[in-house]
Amino acid sequence: MTVERNIDTLDKITDLKAFERRLTEVIACLQPATIRWRILLAVVSICTAAGAWHWLSDPQTSAVSFTQSLWNHPYFTLASIILVILFVMGIHKRVIAPSIITARTRLVLAEFNMSCDDTGKLLLKPRPTTNT
């Protein structure tokens, strides 16, 4: 009886280790792409902010029509269009993809009195004690 229980326990431990290994692998594979998306978003945001500064500080901006003002500042116009396209394509989700996966995994693991860190390592919580 104890031998069967030990084998069952070893199977559970092996399954947990395999799950942890796969989770850390998935999160680690997402990190390089996430960093690239974050860099792209930062660069485009900085370009948009710099273009907006030049656009707003130009004295002709208030003297001409809105469309003419945009034509006078193609740097701001192009950066703004690219930023909107990136958000429509879902860059806001790609920038935080590993966080989304770990948050959803934590929700599921909470039912089993477990959690995980940001790298995907499993954390066993102490068993709740019942006072009876």
Legacy VTK file of the C-alpha trace (Angstrom):
# vtk DataFile Version 3.0
C-alpha trace
ASCII
DATASET POLYDATA
POINTS 132 float
0.000 0.000 0.000
2.773 2.473 0.849
4.664 1.500 -2.300
1.624 2.358 -4.428
1.212 5.643 -2.577
4.895 6.494 -3.137
4.600 5.721 -6.856
1.464 7.884 -7.078
3.270 10.718 -5.276
6.259 10.415 -7.608
3.937 10.588 -10.619
2.369 13.778 -9.265
5.770 15.330 -8.620
6.927 14.387 -12.120
3.779 15.946 -13.607
4.276 19.140 -11.601
7.897 19.389 -12.692
6.913 18.862 -16.339
4.202 21.535 -16.043
6.662 23.955 -14.426
9.276 23.279 -17.088
6.775 23.906 -19.891
5.425 27.073 -18.244
8.909 28.542 -17.771
9.730 27.610 -21.374
6.644 29.398 -22.721
7.322 32.540 -20.679
11.021 32.533 -21.578
10.189 32.207 -25.288
7.855 35.209 -25.072
10.429 37.485 -23.437
12.537 38.373 -26.539
9.466 39.227 -28.613
7.988 41.203 -25.718
11.187 43.233 -25.380
11.172 44.008 -29.114
7.527 45.140 -28.976
8.288 47.312 -25.917
11.228 48.944 -27.694
9.112 49.593 -30.802
6.303 51.092 -28.708
8.757 53.293 -26.801
10.435 54.559 -29.978
7.152 55.342 -31.723
5.767 56.994 -28.577
8.859 59.180 -28.224
8.688 60.122 -31.907
5.007 61.004 -31.537
5.696 63.079 -28.421
8.581 64.926 -30.090
6.471 65.553 -33.192
3.590 66.774 -31.045
5.910 69.187 -29.249
7.092 70.682 -32.538
3.558 70.736 -33.899
2.138 72.516 -30.849
5.034 74.960 -30.503
4.785 76.059 -34.149
3.120 79.495 -34.305
1.567 78.662 -37.690
-0.427 75.776 -36.179
-3.132 78.093 -34.863
-3.154 80.216 -38.016
-3.849 77.455 -40.552
-6.488 74.746 -40.812
-6.073 71.446 -38.998
-5.357 69.462 -42.172
-2.867 72.051 -43.401
-1.193 71.955 -39.998
-0.820 68.170 -40.280
0.619 68.563 -43.787
3.137 71.054 -42.392
4.289 68.490 -39.799
4.630 65.119 -41.562
6.892 63.738 -38.802
4.121 64.055 -36.213
1.444 62.898 -38.631
3.334 59.766 -39.658
4.337 58.888 -36.088
0.734 59.318 -34.911
-0.614 57.123 -37.701
1.957 54.421 -36.933
1.073 54.572 -33.223
-2.638 54.184 -33.952
-1.945 51.262 -36.312
0.179 49.566 -33.651
-2.600 49.846 -31.082
-5.198 48.589 -33.559
-2.910 45.592 -34.247
-2.822 44.849 -30.502
0.610 46.015 -29.402
-0.820 46.758 -25.960
-1.449 43.012 -25.507
1.886 41.934 -26.971
3.814 44.218 -24.640
2.354 42.490 -21.570
1.861 38.950 -22.930
3.984 37.183 -20.259
2.073 39.021 -17.519
-1.242 37.907 -19.004
-0.116 34.276 -19.079
1.200 34.301 -15.510
-1.944 36.040 -14.210
-4.226 33.465 -15.845
-2.023 30.634 -14.638
-2.158 31.997 -11.079
-5.951 31.997 -11.250
-6.004 28.324 -12.181
-3.268 27.324 -9.737
-5.048 29.064 -6.849
-7.634 26.278 -6.907
-4.820 23.817 -6.165
-3.294 25.970 -3.390
-0.387 26.909 -5.644
0.912 29.948 -7.470
3.784 30.879 -9.770
6.283 33.715 -10.020
6.827 35.925 -13.063
9.253 33.425 -14.611
6.831 30.491 -14.334
8.338 28.727 -11.323
5.679 27.007 -9.250
5.149 28.113 -5.670
3.460 25.765 -3.232
1.372 27.518 -0.629
1.032 26.057 2.855
-2.037 23.957 3.364
-4.819 25.790 5.082
-5.474 24.486 8.561
-8.987 23.794 9.641
-9.862 24.165 13.271
-12.389 21.483 14.141
LINES 1 133
132 0 1 2 3 4 5 6 7 8 9 10 11 12 13 14 15 16 17 18 19 20 21 22 23 24 25 26 27 28 29 30 31 32 33 34 35 36 37 38 39 40 41 42 43 44 45 46 47 48 49 50 51 52 53 54 55 56 57 58 59 60 61 62 63 64 65 66 67 68 69 70 71 72 73 74 75 76 77 78 79 80 81 82 83 84 85 86 87 88 89 90 91 92 93 94 95 96 97 98 99 100 101 102 103 104 105 106 107 108 109 110 111 112 113 114 115 116 117 118 119 120 121 122 123 124 125 126 127 128 129 130 131
